[in-house]
Amino acid sequence: MEYLVMGSHAGGPRDPYWVSNLRADPASEVHVRRQAHATTGRILDGAERDEAMALIARKRTQIYNYEAHARAHGRRVEIAALLPV
């Protein structure tokens, strides 16, 4: 099971720091219900990103607002897939 994580930063001008960290080193950790899980992550692109965006938007429609704000700053909301190792 992959975890999908949005780097929205509420549509601000910069990506959250974890996005740069993940690009530099895919080894990561996610906390779910107070339990840490080692993961390896990657930033999604193309059709895979579009599918993830649609999946996330089913529960969090505001992601499209964040995406519009991010575009106004010349960036996009990054989506990462974190795969448990």
C-alpha positions as a Markdown table, in Angstrom:
| # | Residue | x | y | z |
|---|---|---|---|---|
| 1 | Met | 0.0 | 0.0 | 0.0 |
| 2 | Glu | 1.4 | 3.4 | -1.0 |
| 3 | Tyr | 0.7 | 6.6 | 1.0 |
| 4 | Leu | 0.0 | 9.7 | -1.1 |
| 5 | Val | 1.3 | 12.9 | 0.4 |
| 6 | Met | 0.6 | 16.4 | -1.0 |
| 7 | Gly | 3.2 | 19.2 | -0.9 |
| 8 | Ser | 0.6 | 21.9 | -1.0 |
| 9 | His | 2.0 | 24.4 | 1.5 |
| 10 | Ala | -1.5 | 25.9 | 1.1 |
| 11 | Gly | -0.6 | 27.0 | -2.4 |
| 12 | Gly | 2.2 | 29.2 | -1.2 |
| 13 | Pro | 5.2 | 30.3 | -3.3 |
| 14 | Arg | 7.5 | 27.5 | -2.2 |
| 15 | Asp | 7.3 | 23.7 | -1.8 |
| 16 | Pro | 7.4 | 22.4 | 1.8 |
| 17 | Tyr | 11.0 | 21.5 | 2.8 |
| 18 | Trp | 10.2 | 17.8 | 2.8 |
| 19 | Val | 9.7 | 17.9 | -1.0 |
| 20 | Ser | 13.3 | 18.9 | -1.5 |
| 21 | Asn | 14.5 | 16.4 | 1.1 |
| 22 | Leu | 12.6 | 13.6 | -0.7 |
| 23 | Arg | 14.1 | 14.6 | -4.0 |
| 24 | Ala | 17.6 | 14.4 | -2.4 |
| 25 | Asp | 17.0 | 11.2 | -0.6 |
| 26 | Pro | 14.0 | 8.9 | -1.2 |
| 27 | Ala | 14.4 | 7.2 | 2.2 |
| 28 | Ser | 11.6 | 8.5 | 4.3 |
| 29 | Glu | 9.3 | 7.9 | 7.2 |
| 30 | Val | 5.6 | 8.3 | 7.6 |
| 31 | His | 3.7 | 8.3 | 10.9 |
| 32 | Val | 0.3 | 6.7 | 10.9 |
| 33 | Arg | -1.7 | 6.5 | 14.1 |
| 34 | Arg | 1.4 | 7.3 | 16.1 |
| 35 | Gln | 3.4 | 4.5 | 14.5 |
| 36 | Ala | 6.4 | 5.2 | 12.3 |
| 37 | His | 6.8 | 3.3 | 9.1 |
| 38 | Ala | 10.0 | 3.4 | 7.0 |
| 39 | Thr | 9.2 | 4.2 | 3.4 |
| 40 | Thr | 10.9 | 5.1 | 0.1 |
| 41 | Gly | 9.3 | 8.0 | -1.7 |
| 42 | Arg | 9.1 | 9.5 | -5.1 |
| 43 | Ile | 7.5 | 12.6 | -6.6 |
| 44 | Leu | 4.7 | 11.7 | -9.1 |
| 45 | Asp | 4.6 | 13.1 | -12.6 |
| 46 | Gly | 2.4 | 12.9 | -15.7 |
| 47 | Ala | -0.7 | 10.7 | -15.8 |
| 48 | Glu | 0.3 | 9.1 | -12.5 |
| 49 | Arg | 0.2 | 12.5 | -10.8 |
| 50 | Asp | -3.1 | 13.3 | -12.5 |
| 51 | Glu | -4.6 | 10.1 | -11.2 |
| 52 | Ala | -3.3 | 10.7 | -7.7 |
| 53 | Met | -4.7 | 14.3 | -7.8 |
| 54 | Ala | -8.1 | 13.1 | -8.8 |
| 55 | Leu | -8.0 | 10.4 | -6.0 |
| 56 | Ile | -7.0 | 13.0 | -3.4 |
| 57 | Ala | -9.6 | 15.5 | -4.6 |
| 58 | Arg | -12.4 | 13.1 | -3.9 |
| 59 | Lys | -11.8 | 13.7 | -0.2 |
| 60 | Arg | -10.0 | 17.1 | -0.3 |
| 61 | Thr | -11.6 | 19.2 | -3.0 |
| 62 | Gln | -9.6 | 22.2 | -1.8 |
| 63 | Ile | -6.5 | 20.7 | -3.4 |
| 64 | Tyr | -7.6 | 22.4 | -6.7 |
| 65 | Asn | -7.6 | 25.8 | -4.9 |
| 66 | Tyr | -4.1 | 25.1 | -3.6 |
| 67 | Glu | -3.0 | 24.1 | -7.1 |
| 68 | Ala | -4.4 | 27.4 | -8.5 |
| 69 | His | -2.6 | 29.4 | -5.9 |
| 70 | Ala | 0.6 | 27.5 | -6.4 |
| 71 | Arg | 0.4 | 28.1 | -10.2 |
| 72 | Ala | 0.0 | 31.8 | -9.5 |
| 73 | His | 3.4 | 31.5 | -7.8 |
| 74 | Gly | 4.9 | 29.6 | -10.7 |
| 75 | Arg | 4.9 | 26.2 | -9.1 |
| 76 | Arg | 2.6 | 23.1 | -8.8 |
| 77 | Val | 1.5 | 21.2 | -5.8 |
| 78 | Glu | 3.8 | 18.2 | -5.7 |
| 79 | Ile | 2.4 | 14.8 | -4.8 |
| 80 | Ala | 4.6 | 12.0 | -3.5 |
| 81 | Ala | 4.0 | 8.3 | -3.2 |
| 82 | Leu | 5.6 | 6.7 | -0.2 |
| 83 | Leu | 6.0 | 2.9 | -0.3 |
| 84 | Pro | 6.6 | 1.0 | 2.9 |
| 85 | Val | 9.9 | -0.9 | 2.9 |
